[in-house]
């Protein structure tokens, strides 16, 4: 699985997860924690107005399927 995650990153995917639960989402620029996960739920902790609170990078993610 780790090999596939490396390949996915090399192909340009910013956020790739394996089968292990609780994997956090980190900023692709500064590695700051963006989304904290426990089990099968997650909560945003390092986002400010949709950007990384630490460096301002745009993580290119939607937090809700209902927002545009």
PQR file of N, CA, C, O and H, with PARSE charges and radii, in Angstrom:
ATOM      1  N   UNK A   1       0.826  -1.202   0.000 -0.4000 1.5000
ATOM      2  CA  UNK A   1       0.000   0.000   0.000 -0.0000 2.0000
ATOM      3  C   UNK A   1       0.863   1.256   0.000  0.5500 1.7000
ATOM      4  O   UNK A   1       0.520   2.227  -0.675 -0.5500 1.4000
ATOM      5  N   UNK A   2       1.965   1.267   0.732 -0.4000 1.5000
ATOM      6  CA  UNK A   2       2.825   2.453   0.777 -0.0000 2.0000
ATOM      7  C   UNK A   2       3.363   2.787  -0.611  0.5500 1.7000
ATOM      8  O   UNK A   2       3.497   3.960  -0.957 -0.5500 1.4000
ATOM      9  H   UNK A   2       2.244   0.479   1.280  0.4000 1.0000
ATOM     10  N   UNK A   3       3.669   1.772  -1.401 -0.4000 1.5000
ATOM     11  CA  UNK A   3       4.156   2.002  -2.766 -0.0000 2.0000
ATOM     12  C   UNK A   3       3.098   2.724  -3.593  0.5500 1.7000
ATOM     13  O   UNK A   3       3.421   3.647  -4.342 -0.5500 1.4000
ATOM     14  H   UNK A   3       3.560   0.818  -1.120  0.4000 1.0000
ATOM     15  N   UNK A   4       1.844   2.314  -3.465 -0.4000 1.5000
ATOM     16  CA  UNK A   4       0.762   2.955  -4.213 -0.0000 2.0000
ATOM     17  C   UNK A   4       0.554   4.394  -3.775  0.5500 1.7000
ATOM     18  O   UNK A   4       0.213   5.245  -4.597 -0.5500 1.4000
ATOM     19  H   UNK A   4       1.581   1.565  -2.857  0.4000 1.0000
ATOM     20  N   UNK A   5       0.752   4.681  -2.497 -0.4000 1.5000
ATOM     21  CA  UNK A   5       0.638   6.052  -2.020 -0.0000 2.0000
ATOM     22  C   UNK A   5       1.737   6.917  -2.627  0.5500 1.7000
ATOM     23  O   UNK A   5       1.479   8.061  -3.002 -0.5500 1.4000
ATOM     24  H   UNK A   5       1.030   3.990  -1.829  0.4000 1.0000
ATOM     25  N   UNK A   6       2.943   6.399  -2.729 -0.4000 1.5000
ATOM     26  CA  UNK A   6       4.056   7.136  -3.344 -0.0000 2.0000
ATOM     27  C   UNK A   6       3.754   7.404  -4.818  0.5500 1.7000
ATOM     28  O   UNK A   6       3.966   8.516  -5.301 -0.5500 1.4000
ATOM     29  H   UNK A   6       3.153   5.470  -2.424  0.4000 1.0000
ATOM     30  N   UNK A   7       3.269   6.407  -5.523 -0.4000 1.5000
ATOM     31  CA  UNK A   7       2.936   6.561  -6.946 -0.0000 2.0000
ATOM     32  C   UNK A   7       1.840   7.616  -7.116  0.5500 1.7000
ATOM     33  O   UNK A   7       1.922   8.459  -8.010 -0.5500 1.4000
ATOM     34  H   UNK A   7       3.097   5.504  -5.130  0.4000 1.0000
ATOM     35  N   UNK A   8       0.832   7.571  -6.272 -0.4000 1.5000
ATOM     36  CA  UNK A   8      -0.259   8.545  -6.356 -0.0000 2.0000
ATOM     37  C   UNK A   8       0.259   9.967  -6.144  0.5500 1.7000
ATOM     38  O   UNK A   8      -0.158  10.887  -6.848 -0.5500 1.4000
ATOM     39  H   UNK A   8       0.766   6.887  -5.546  0.4000 1.0000
ATOM     40  N   UNK A   9       1.162  10.156  -5.183 -0.4000 1.5000
ATOM     41  CA  UNK A   9       1.752  11.480  -4.961 -0.0000 2.0000
ATOM     42  C   UNK A   9       2.560  11.920  -6.175  0.5500 1.7000
ATOM     43  O   UNK A   9       2.504  13.083  -6.574 -0.5500 1.4000
ATOM     44  H   UNK A   9       1.500   9.409  -4.611  0.4000 1.0000
ATOM     45  N   UNK A  10       3.303  11.004  -6.756 -0.4000 1.5000
ATOM     46  CA  UNK A  10       4.097  11.331  -7.941 -0.0000 2.0000
ATOM     47  C   UNK A  10       3.215  11.707  -9.129  0.5500 1.7000
ATOM     48  O   UNK A  10       3.640  12.464 -10.001 -0.5500 1.4000
ATOM     49  H   UNK A  10       3.349  10.059  -6.432  0.4000 1.0000
ATOM     50  N   UNK A  11       2.002  11.187  -9.166 -0.4000 1.5000
ATOM     51  CA  UNK A  11       1.067  11.516 -10.234 -0.0000 2.0000
ATOM     52  C   UNK A  11       0.313  12.817  -9.975  0.5500 1.7000
ATOM     53  O   UNK A  11      -0.496  13.244 -10.800 -0.5500 1.4000
ATOM     54  H   UNK A  11       1.657  10.572  -8.458  0.4000 1.0000
ATOM     55  N   UNK A  12       0.578  13.450  -8.824 -0.4000 1.5000
ATOM     56  CA  UNK A  12      -0.014  14.752  -8.553 -0.0000 2.0000
ATOM     57  C   UNK A  12      -1.149  14.789  -7.555  0.5500 1.7000
ATOM     58  O   UNK A  12      -1.691  15.861  -7.287 -0.5500 1.4000
ATOM     59  H   UNK A  12       1.235  13.103  -8.154  0.4000 1.0000
ATOM     60  N   UNK A  13      -1.526  13.648  -6.993 -0.4000 1.5000
ATOM     61  CA  UNK A  13      -2.574  13.664  -5.973 -0.0000 2.0000
ATOM     62  C   UNK A  13      -1.994  14.203  -4.679  0.5500 1.7000
ATOM     63  O   UNK A  13      -0.951  13.734  -4.223 -0.5500 1.4000
ATOM     64  H   UNK A  13      -1.086  12.777  -7.211  0.4000 1.0000
ATOM     65  N   UNK A  14      -2.661  15.190  -4.078 -0.4000 1.5000
ATOM     66  CA  UNK A  14      -2.139  15.819  -2.867 -0.0000 2.0000
ATOM     67  C   UNK A  14      -2.450  15.023  -1.605  0.5500 1.7000
ATOM     68  O   UNK A  14      -1.645  15.003  -0.674 -0.5500 1.4000
ATOM     69  H   UNK A  14      -3.508  15.571  -4.448  0.4000 1.0000
ATOM     70  N   UNK A  15      -3.597  14.374  -1.563 -0.4000 1.5000
ATOM     71  CA  UNK A  15      -4.023  13.684  -0.350 -0.0000 2.0000
ATOM     72  C   UNK A  15      -4.370  12.242  -0.688  0.5500 1.7000
ATOM     73  O   UNK A  15      -5.361  11.973  -1.366 -0.5500 1.4000
ATOM     74  H   UNK A  15      -4.251  14.391  -2.319  0.4000 1.0000
ATOM     75  N   UNK A  16      -3.554  11.331  -0.214 -0.4000 1.5000
ATOM     76  CA  UNK A  16      -3.746   9.901  -0.492 -0.0000 2.0000
ATOM     77  C   UNK A  16      -3.758   9.168   0.849  0.5500 1.7000
ATOM     78  O   UNK A  16      -2.860   9.346   1.672 -0.5500 1.4000
ATOM     79  H   UNK A  16      -2.749  11.550   0.337  0.4000 1.0000
ATOM     80  N   UNK A  17      -4.772   8.352   1.056 -0.4000 1.5000
ATOM     81  CA  UNK A  17      -4.921   7.645   2.315 -0.0000 2.0000
ATOM     82  C   UNK A  17      -4.875   6.142   2.099  0.5500 1.7000
ATOM     83  O   UNK A  17      -5.302   5.632   1.064 -0.5500 1.4000
ATOM     84  H   UNK A  17      -5.502   8.207   0.387  0.4000 1.0000
ATOM     85  N   UNK A  18      -4.357   5.455   3.081 -0.4000 1.5000
ATOM     86  CA  UNK A  18      -4.333   4.001   3.065 -0.0000 2.0000
ATOM     87  C   UNK A  18      -5.511   3.464   3.847  0.5500 1.7000
ATOM     88  O   UNK A  18      -6.406   4.227   4.210 -0.5500 1.4000
ATOM     89  H   UNK A  18      -4.010   5.869   3.923  0.4000 1.0000
ATOM     90  N   UNK A  19      -5.532   2.164   4.116 -0.4000 1.5000
ATOM     91  CA  UNK A  19      -6.661   1.564   4.805 -0.0000 2.0000
ATOM     92  C   UNK A  19      -6.677   1.815   6.319  0.5500 1.7000
ATOM     93  O   UNK A  19      -7.663   1.487   6.978 -0.5500 1.4000
ATOM     94  H   UNK A  19      -4.805   1.544   3.821  0.4000 1.0000
ATOM     95  N   UNK A  20      -5.616   2.384   6.876 -0.4000 1.5000
ATOM     96  CA  UNK A  20      -5.560   2.599   8.319 -0.0000 2.0000
ATOM     97  C   UNK A  20      -6.450   3.782   8.705  0.5500 1.7000
ATOM     98  O   UNK A  20      -6.344   4.844   8.092 -0.5500 1.4000
ATOM     99  H   UNK A  20      -4.815   2.651   6.340  0.4000 1.0000
ATOM    100  N   UNK A  21      -7.326   3.626   9.706 -0.4000 1.5000
ATOM    101  CA  UNK A  21      -8.154   4.750  10.152 -0.0000 2.0000
ATOM    102  C   UNK A  21      -7.324   5.765  10.933  0.5500 1.7000
ATOM    103  O   UNK A  21      -6.255   5.445  11.451 -0.5500 1.4000
ATOM    104  H   UNK A  21      -7.412   2.763  10.203  0.4000 1.0000
ATOM    105  N   UNK A  22      -7.828   6.976  11.006 -0.4000 1.5000
ATOM    106  CA  UNK A  22      -7.196   8.003  11.828 -0.0000 2.0000
ATOM    107  C   UNK A  22      -6.040   8.739  11.174  0.5500 1.7000
ATOM    108  O   UNK A  22      -5.266   9.392  11.875 -0.5500 1.4000
ATOM    109  H   UNK A  22      -8.697   7.236  10.585  0.4000 1.0000
ATOM    110  N   UNK A  23      -5.893   8.661   9.861 -0.4000 1.5000
ATOM    111  CA  UNK A  23      -4.806   9.360   9.185 -0.0000 2.0000
ATOM    112  C   UNK A  23      -5.162  10.836   9.036  0.5500 1.7000
ATOM    113  O   UNK A  23      -6.195  11.150   8.445 -0.5500 1.4000
ATOM    114  H   UNK A  23      -6.521   8.132   9.291  0.4000 1.0000
ATOM    115  N   UNK A  24      -4.345  11.747   9.550 -0.4000 1.5000
ATOM    116  CA  UNK A  24      -4.660  13.171   9.449 -0.0000 2.0000
ATOM    117  C   UNK A  24      -4.378  13.710   8.046  0.5500 1.7000
ATOM    118  O   UNK A  24      -3.631  13.108   7.274 -0.5500 1.4000
ATOM    119  H   UNK A  24      -3.506  11.492  10.030  0.4000 1.0000
ATOM    120  N   UNK A  25      -4.982  14.841   7.733 -0.4000 1.5000
ATOM    121  CA  UNK A  25      -4.679  15.543   6.491 -0.0000 2.0000
ATOM    122  C   UNK A  25      -3.750  16.686   6.833  0.5500 1.7000
ATOM    123  O   UNK A  25      -4.056  17.506   7.699 -0.5500 1.4000
ATOM    124  H   UNK A  25      -5.589  15.330   8.359  0.4000 1.0000
ATOM    125  N   UNK A  26      -2.612  16.744   6.154 -0.4000 1.5000
ATOM    126  CA  UNK A  26      -1.624  17.784   6.388 -0.0000 2.0000
ATOM    127  C   UNK A  26      -1.497  18.670   5.157  0.5500 1.7000
ATOM    128  O   UNK A  26      -1.746  18.227   4.035 -0.5500 1.4000
ATOM    129  H   UNK A  26      -2.364  16.078   5.451  0.4000 1.0000
ATOM    130  N   UNK A  27      -1.114  19.908   5.369 -0.4000 1.5000
ATOM    131  CA  UNK A  27      -0.914  20.858   4.278 -0.0000 2.0000
ATOM    132  C   UNK A  27       0.179  20.347   3.345  0.5500 1.7000
ATOM    133  O   UNK A  27       1.222  19.878   3.799 -0.5500 1.4000
ATOM    134  H   UNK A  27      -0.912  20.267   6.280  0.4000 1.0000
ATOM    135  N   UNK A  28      -0.064  20.439   2.051 -0.4000 1.5000
ATOM    136  CA  UNK A  28       0.924  19.969   1.086 -0.0000 2.0000
ATOM    137  C   UNK A  28       2.119  20.912   0.974  0.5500 1.7000
ATOM    138  O   UNK A  28       3.141  20.541   0.397 -0.5500 1.4000
ATOM    139  H   UNK A  28      -0.912  20.820   1.682  0.4000 1.0000
ATOM    140  N   UNK A  29       2.009  22.116   1.512 -0.4000 1.5000
ATOM    141  CA  UNK A  29       3.118  23.070   1.471 -0.0000 2.0000
ATOM    142  C   UNK A  29       3.976  23.035   2.747  0.5500 1.7000
ATOM    143  O   UNK A  29       5.199  22.924   2.670 -0.5500 1.4000
ATOM    144  H   UNK A  29       1.178  22.417   1.980  0.4000 1.0000
ATOM    145  N   UNK A  30       3.326  23.130   3.925 -0.4000 1.5000
ATOM    146  CA  UNK A  30       4.093  23.266   5.173 -0.0000 2.0000
ATOM    147  C   UNK A  30       3.925  22.091   6.140  0.5500 1.7000
ATOM    148  O   UNK A  30       4.554  22.070   7.198 -0.5500 1.4000
ATOM    149  H   UNK A  30       2.332  23.220   3.987  0.4000 1.0000
ATOM    150  N   UNK A  31       3.088  21.121   5.790 -0.4000 1.5000
ATOM    151  CA  UNK A  31       2.830  19.925   6.610 -0.0000 2.0000
ATOM    152  C   UNK A  31       2.070  20.205   7.908  0.5500 1.7000
ATOM    153  O   UNK A  31       2.031  19.348   8.791 -0.5500 1.4000
ATOM    154  H   UNK A  31       2.577  21.138   4.931  0.4000 1.0000
ATOM    155  N   UNK A  32       1.468  21.385   8.038 -0.4000 1.5000
ATOM    156  CA  UNK A  32       0.644  21.686   9.222 -0.0000 2.0000
ATOM    157  C   UNK A  32      -0.602  20.802   9.196  0.5500 1.7000
ATOM    158  O   UNK A  32      -1.084  20.435   8.124 -0.5500 1.4000
ATOM    159  H   UNK A  32       1.500  22.081   7.321  0.4000 1.0000
ATOM    160  N   UNK A  33      -1.115  20.465  10.359 -0.4000 1.5000
ATOM    161  CA  UNK A  33      -2.308  19.636  10.483 -0.0000 2.0000
ATOM    162  C   UNK A  33      -3.535  20.426  10.034  0.5500 1.7000
ATOM    163  O   UNK A  33      -3.817  21.492  10.581 -0.5500 1.4000
ATOM    164  H   UNK A  33      -0.724  20.763  11.230  0.4000 1.0000
ATOM    165  N   UNK A  34      -4.264  19.915   9.047 -0.4000 1.5000
ATOM    166  CA  UNK A  34      -5.470  20.572   8.544 -0.0000 2.0000
ATOM    167  C   UNK A  34      -6.730  19.900   9.057  0.5500 1.7000
ATOM    168  O   UNK A  34      -7.654  20.568   9.521 -0.5500 1.4000
ATOM    169  H   UNK A  34      -4.035  19.049   8.602  0.4000 1.0000
ATOM    170  N   UNK A  35      -6.766  18.559   8.971 -0.4000 1.5000
ATOM    171  CA  UNK A  35      -7.934  17.809   9.426 -0.0000 2.0000
ATOM    172  C   UNK A  35      -7.462  16.681  10.325  0.5500 1.7000
ATOM    173  O   UNK A  35      -6.630  15.857   9.945 -0.5500 1.4000
ATOM    174  H   UNK A  35      -6.016  18.016   8.593  0.4000 1.0000
ATOM    175  N   UNK A  36      -8.013  16.669  11.517 -0.4000 1.5000
ATOM    176  CA  UNK A  36      -7.687  15.649  12.507 -0.0000 2.0000
ATOM    177  C   UNK A  36      -8.724  14.534  12.376  0.5500 1.7000
ATOM    178  O   UNK A  36      -9.922  14.804  12.297 -0.5500 1.4000
ATOM    179  H   UNK A  36      -8.688  17.338  11.826  0.4000 1.0000
ATOM    180  N   UNK A  37      -8.269  13.300  12.352 -0.4000 1.5000
ATOM    181  CA  UNK A  37      -9.195  12.176  12.198 -0.0000 2.0000
ATOM    182  C   UNK A  37      -9.048  11.201  13.349  0.5500 1.7000
ATOM    183  O   UNK A  37      -7.951  10.956  13.849 -0.5500 1.4000
ATOM    184  H   UNK A  37      -7.296  13.081  12.416  0.4000 1.0000
ATOM    185  N   UNK A  38     -10.179  10.653  13.753 -0.4000 1.5000
ATOM    186  CA  UNK A  38     -10.210   9.606  14.760 -0.0000 2.0000
ATOM    187  C   UNK A  38     -11.246   8.587  14.335  0.5500 1.7000
ATOM    188  O   UNK A  38     -12.427   8.917  14.220 -0.5500 1.4000
ATOM    189  H   UNK A  38     -11.070  10.852  13.347  0.4000 1.0000
ATOM    190  N   UNK A  39     -10.832   7.372  14.102 -0.4000 1.5000
ATOM    191  CA  UNK A  39     -11.777   6.372  13.601 -0.0000 2.0000
ATOM    192  C   UNK A  39     -12.230   6.746  12.205  0.5500 1.7000
ATOM    193  O   UNK A  39     -11.412   6.866  11.293 -0.5500 1.4000
ATOM    194  H   UNK A  39      -9.873   7.104  14.195  0.4000 1.0000
ATOM    195  N   UNK A  40     -13.517   6.929  12.035 -0.4000 1.5000
ATOM    196  CA  UNK A  40     -14.055   7.265  10.715 -0.0000 2.0000
ATOM    197  C   UNK A  40     -14.650   8.664  10.670  0.5500 1.7000
ATOM    198  O   UNK A  40     -15.440   8.964   9.775 -0.5500 1.4000
ATOM    199  H   UNK A  40     -14.182   6.832  12.776  0.4000 1.0000
ATOM    200  N   UNK A  41     -14.292   9.519  11.607 -0.4000 1.5000
ATOM    201  CA  UNK A  41     -14.776  10.892  11.581 -0.0000 2.0000
ATOM    202  C   UNK A  41     -13.577  11.834  11.535  0.5500 1.7000
ATOM    203  O   UNK A  41     -12.463  11.461  11.901 -0.5500 1.4000
ATOM    204  H   UNK A  41     -13.650   9.276  12.335  0.4000 1.0000
ATOM    205  N   UNK A  42     -13.820  13.034  11.091 -0.4000 1.5000
ATOM    206  CA  UNK A  42     -12.749  14.017  11.028 -0.0000 2.0000
ATOM    207  C   UNK A  42     -13.277  15.396  11.367  0.5500 1.7000
ATOM    208  O   UNK A  42     -14.473  15.668  11.255 -0.5500 1.4000
ATOM    209  H   UNK A  42     -14.725  13.337  10.794  0.4000 1.0000
ATOM    210  N   UNK A  43     -12.359  16.267  11.788 -0.4000 1.5000
ATOM    211  CA  UNK A  43     -12.773  17.642  12.069 -0.0000 2.0000
ATOM    212  C   UNK A  43     -11.661  18.590  11.637  0.5500 1.7000
ATOM    213  O   UNK A  43     -10.486  18.329  11.894 -0.5500 1.4000
ATOM    214  H   UNK A  43     -11.388  16.046  11.880  0.4000 1.0000
ATOM    215  N   UNK A  44     -12.026  19.685  10.984 -0.4000 1.5000
ATOM    216  CA  UNK A  44     -11.023  20.655  10.553 -0.0000 2.0000
ATOM    217  C   UNK A  44     -10.423  21.371  11.760  0.5500 1.7000
ATOM    218  O   UNK A  44     -11.160  21.865  12.613 -0.5500 1.4000
ATOM    219  H   UNK A  44     -12.980  19.897  10.776  0.4000 1.0000
ATOM    220  N   UNK A  45      -9.112  21.431  11.838 -0.4000 1.5000
ATOM    221  CA  UNK A  45      -8.449  22.105  12.957 -0.0000 2.0000
ATOM    222  C   UNK A  45      -7.439  23.154  12.496  0.5500 1.7000
ATOM    223  O   UNK A  45      -7.098  24.050  13.268 -0.5500 1.4000
ATOM    224  H   UNK A  45      -8.514  21.030  11.144  0.4000 1.0000
ATOM    225  N   UNK A  46      -6.959  23.066  11.271 -0.4000 1.5000
ATOM    226  CA  UNK A  46      -5.929  23.995  10.809 -0.0000 2.0000
ATOM    227  C   UNK A  46      -6.326  24.762   9.567  0.5500 1.7000
ATOM    228  O   UNK A  46      -5.474  25.144   8.765 -0.5500 1.4000
ATOM    229  H   UNK A  46      -7.236  22.338  10.644  0.4000 1.0000
ATOM    230  N   UNK A  47      -7.632  24.989   9.407 -0.4000 1.5000
ATOM    231  CA  UNK A  47      -8.120  25.711   8.239 -0.0000 2.0000
ATOM    232  C   UNK A  47      -8.705  27.046   8.658  0.5500 1.7000
ATOM    233  O   UNK A  47      -9.371  27.153   9.688 -0.5500 1.4000
ATOM    234  H   UNK A  47      -8.324  24.678  10.058  0.4000 1.0000
ATOM    235  N   UNK A  48      -8.449  28.054   7.853 -0.4000 1.5000
ATOM    236  CA  UNK A  48      -9.014  29.374   8.067 -0.0000 2.0000
ATOM    237  C   UNK A  48      -9.529  29.872   6.731  0.5500 1.7000
ATOM    238  O   UNK A  48      -8.749  30.144   5.818 -0.5500 1.4000
ATOM    239  H   UNK A  48      -7.908  27.967   7.016  0.4000 1.0000
ATOM    240  N   UNK A  49     -10.853  29.992   6.618 -0.4000 1.5000
ATOM    241  CA  UNK A  49     -11.500  30.416   5.376 -0.0000 2.0000
ATOM    242  C   UNK A  49     -11.084  29.535   4.200  0.5500 1.7000
ATOM    243  O   UNK A  49     -10.864  30.027   3.093 -0.5500 1.4000
ATOM    244  H   UNK A  49     -11.486  29.771   7.359  0.4000 1.0000
ATOM    245  N   UNK A  50     -10.978  28.223   4.449 -0.4000 1.5000
ATOM    246  CA  UNK A  50     -10.662  27.270   3.407 -0.0000 2.0000
ATOM    247  C   UNK A  50      -9.194  27.151   3.043  0.5500 1.7000
ATOM    248  O   UNK A  50      -8.846  26.436   2.103 -0.5500 1.4000
ATOM    249  H   UNK A  50     -11.157  27.823   5.347  0.4000 1.0000
ATOM    250  N   UNK A  51      -8.329  27.839   3.772 -0.4000 1.5000
ATOM    251  CA  UNK A  51      -6.887  27.795   3.499 -0.0000 2.0000
ATOM    252  C   UNK A  51      -6.142  27.325   4.742  0.5500 1.7000
ATOM    253  O   UNK A  51      -6.679  27.338   5.849 -0.5500 1.4000
ATOM    254  H   UNK A  51      -8.612  28.419   4.536  0.4000 1.0000
ATOM    255  N   UNK A  52      -4.898  26.911   4.537 -0.4000 1.5000
ATOM    256  CA  UNK A  52      -4.070  26.503   5.668 -0.0000 2.0000
ATOM    257  C   UNK A  52      -3.876  27.701   6.589  0.5500 1.7000
ATOM    258  O   UNK A  52      -3.453  28.769   6.147 -0.5500 1.4000
ATOM    259  H   UNK A  52      -4.462  26.901   3.637  0.4000 1.0000
ATOM    260  N   UNK A  53      -4.182  27.522   7.859 -0.4000 1.5000
ATOM    261  CA  UNK A  53      -4.044  28.608   8.823 -0.0000 2.0000
ATOM    262  C   UNK A  53      -2.579  28.957   9.076  0.5500 1.7000
ATOM    263  O   UNK A  53      -2.282  30.073   9.499 -0.5500 1.4000
ATOM    264  H   UNK A  53      -4.525  26.654   8.218  0.4000 1.0000
ATOM    265  N   UNK A  54      -1.669  28.035   8.827 -0.4000 1.5000
ATOM    266  CA  UNK A  54      -0.252  28.270   9.103 -0.0000 2.0000
ATOM    267  C   UNK A  54       0.459  29.024   7.973  0.5500 1.7000
ATOM    268  O   UNK A  54       1.223  29.954   8.231 -0.5500 1.4000
ATOM    269  H   UNK A  54      -1.911  27.128   8.482  0.4000 1.0000
ATOM    270  N   UNK A  55       0.203  28.618   6.712 -0.4000 1.5000
ATOM    271  CA  UNK A  55       0.965  29.230   5.611 -0.0000 2.0000
ATOM    272  C   UNK A  55       0.096  29.876   4.545  0.5500 1.7000
ATOM    273  O   UNK A  55       0.614  30.563   3.665 -0.5500 1.4000
ATOM    274  H   UNK A  55      -0.418  27.862   6.503  0.4000 1.0000
ATOM    275  N   UNK A  56      -1.227  29.667   4.605 -0.4000 1.5000
ATOM    276  CA  UNK A  56      -2.126  30.281   3.637 -0.0000 2.0000
ATOM    277  C   UNK A  56      -2.300  29.514   2.346  0.5500 1.7000
ATOM    278  O   UNK A  56      -2.983  29.989   1.439 -0.5500 1.4000
ATOM    279  H   UNK A  56      -1.647  29.109   5.320  0.4000 1.0000
ATOM    280  N   UNK A  57      -1.696  28.327   2.235 -0.4000 1.5000
ATOM    281  CA  UNK A  57      -1.816  27.532   1.007 -0.0000 2.0000
ATOM    282  C   UNK A  57      -3.259  27.077   0.806  0.5500 1.7000
ATOM    283  O   UNK A  57      -3.982  26.829   1.771 -0.5500 1.4000
ATOM    284  H   UNK A  57      -1.141  27.941   2.972  0.4000 1.0000
ATOM    285  N   UNK A  58      -3.666  26.970  -0.452 -0.4000 1.5000
ATOM    286  CA  UNK A  58      -4.988  26.468  -0.785 -0.0000 2.0000
ATOM    287  C   UNK A  58      -4.904  24.948  -0.882  0.5500 1.7000
ATOM    288  O   UNK A  58      -4.206  24.431  -1.755 -0.5500 1.4000
ATOM    289  H   UNK A  58      -3.079  27.172  -1.235  0.4000 1.0000
ATOM    290  N   UNK A  59      -5.597  24.221  -0.007 -0.4000 1.5000
ATOM    291  CA  UNK A  59      -5.504  22.760  -0.026 -0.0000 2.0000
ATOM    292  C   UNK A  59      -6.336  22.107  -1.132  0.5500 1.7000
ATOM    293  O   UNK A  59      -6.272  20.889  -1.302 -0.5500 1.4000
ATOM    294  H   UNK A  59      -6.164  24.641   0.701  0.4000 1.0000
ATOM    295  N   UNK A  60      -7.113  22.889  -1.889 -0.4000 1.5000
ATOM    296  CA  UNK A  60      -7.918  22.365  -2.994 -0.0000 2.0000
ATOM    297  C   UNK A  60      -8.830  21.223  -2.544  0.5500 1.7000
ATOM    298  O   UNK A  60      -8.826  20.142  -3.132 -0.5500 1.4000
ATOM    299  H   UNK A  60      -7.165  23.878  -1.751  0.4000 1.0000
ATOM    300  N   UNK A  61      -9.602  21.476  -1.504 -0.4000 1.5000
ATOM    301  CA  UNK A  61     -10.526  20.449  -1.020 -0.0000 2.0000
ATOM    302  C   UNK A  61     -11.874  21.076  -0.707  0.5500 1.7000
ATOM    303  O   UNK A  61     -11.982  22.262  -0.397 -0.5500 1.4000
ATOM    304  H   UNK A  61      -9.605  22.355  -1.026  0.4000 1.0000
ATOM    305  N   UNK A  62     -12.898  20.235  -0.798 -0.4000 1.5000
ATOM    306  CA  UNK A  62     -14.253  20.643  -0.400 -0.0000 2.0000
ATOM    307  C   UNK A  62     -14.563  19.945   0.903  0.5500 1.7000
ATOM    308  O   UNK A  62     -14.368  18.737   1.038 -0.5500 1.4000
ATOM    309  H   UNK A  62     -12.810  19.271  -1.049  0.4000 1.0000
ATOM    310  N   UNK A  63     -15.043  20.706   1.852 -0.4000 1.5000
ATOM    311  CA  UNK A  63     -15.390  20.119   3.143 -0.0000 2.0000
ATOM    312  C   UNK A  63     -16.851  19.728   3.210  0.5500 1.7000
ATOM    313  O   UNK A  63     -17.267  19.058   4.155 -0.5500 1.4000
ATOM    314  H   UNK A  63     -15.202  21.687   1.742  0.4000 1.0000
ATOM    315  N   UNK A  64     -17.637  20.131   2.226 -0.4000 1.5000
ATOM    316  CA  UNK A  64     -19.039  19.751   2.179 -0.0000 2.0000
ATOM    317  C   UNK A  64     -19.437  19.577   0.730  0.5500 1.7000
ATOM    318  O   UNK A  64     -19.038  20.358  -0.133 -0.5500 1.4000
ATOM    319  H   UNK A  64     -17.298  20.675   1.458  0.4000 1.0000
ATOM    320  N   UNK A  65     -20.220  18.558   0.467 -0.4000 1.5000
ATOM    321  CA  UNK A  65     -20.688  18.360  -0.904 -0.0000 2.0000
ATOM    322  C   UNK A  65     -21.798  19.345  -1.241  0.5500 1.7000
ATOM    323  O   UNK A  65     -22.199  19.445  -2.401 -0.5500 1.4000
ATOM    324  H   UNK A  65     -20.545  17.922   1.168  0.4000 1.0000
ATOM    325  N   UNK A  66     -22.305  20.079  -0.241 -0.4000 1.5000
ATOM    326  CA  UNK A  66     -23.418  20.993  -0.460 -0.0000 2.0000
ATOM    327  C   UNK A  66     -22.983  22.423  -0.719  0.5500 1.7000
ATOM    328  O   UNK A  66     -23.810  23.245  -1.112 -0.5500 1.4000
ATOM    329  H   UNK A  66     -21.979  19.998   0.701  0.4000 1.0000
ATOM    330  N   UNK A  67     -21.718  22.748  -0.512 -0.4000 1.5000
ATOM    331  CA  UNK A  67     -21.207  24.101  -0.761 -0.0000 2.0000
ATOM    332  C   UNK A  67     -20.585  24.165  -2.135  0.5500 1.7000
ATOM    333  O   UNK A  67     -20.061  23.170  -2.636 -0.5500 1.4000
ATOM    334  H   UNK A  67     -21.046  22.080  -0.193  0.4000 1.0000
ATOM    335  N   UNK A  68     -20.642  25.324  -2.739 -0.4000 1.5000
ATOM    336  CA  UNK A  68     -19.987  25.525  -4.050 -0.0000 2.0000
ATOM    337  C   UNK A  68     -18.829  26.463  -3.889  0.5500 1.7000
ATOM    338  O   UNK A  68     -18.142  26.768  -4.863 -0.5500 1.4000
ATOM    339  H   UNK A  68     -21.068  26.132  -2.331  0.4000 1.0000
TER
END
